[in-house]
C-alpha cells in the first residue's frame, strides 16, 4: 500500500469509521441489561483499544514524511 493511500485511508478511518464503531458498540451494548459500572467501564476500555490492532498497518508511518518522495520534498 502506498504512503498516500495509507494516509487517506487512515483519515477516513478516523473521521468516518471510528464514530461508526463507537455508535455500533454503544448500540450492541444497549441490547443487554446494563452491567455494573466497573464491568461497563472495562468493556468500553477494551473496545476502545481493540479497534486499533487490526488497523495498525494503516496508521504505521503516516505521521512521517513520504519515504518515496525526493529528498527536497521531505522537509
C-alpha positions, 0 to 999 in steps of 0.5 A: 500500500502506498504512503498516500493511500495509507494516509487517506485511508487512515483519515477516513478511518478516523473521521468516518469509521471510528464514530461508526464503531463507537455508535455500533458498540454503544448500540450492541451494548444497549441490547443487554441489561446494563452491567455494573459500572466497573464491568461497563467501564472495562468493556468500553476500555477494551473496545476502545483499544481493540479497534486499533490492532487490526488497523495498525498497518494503516496508521504505521508511518503516516505521521512521517514524511513520504519515504518515496518522495525526493529528498527536497520534498521531505522537509 
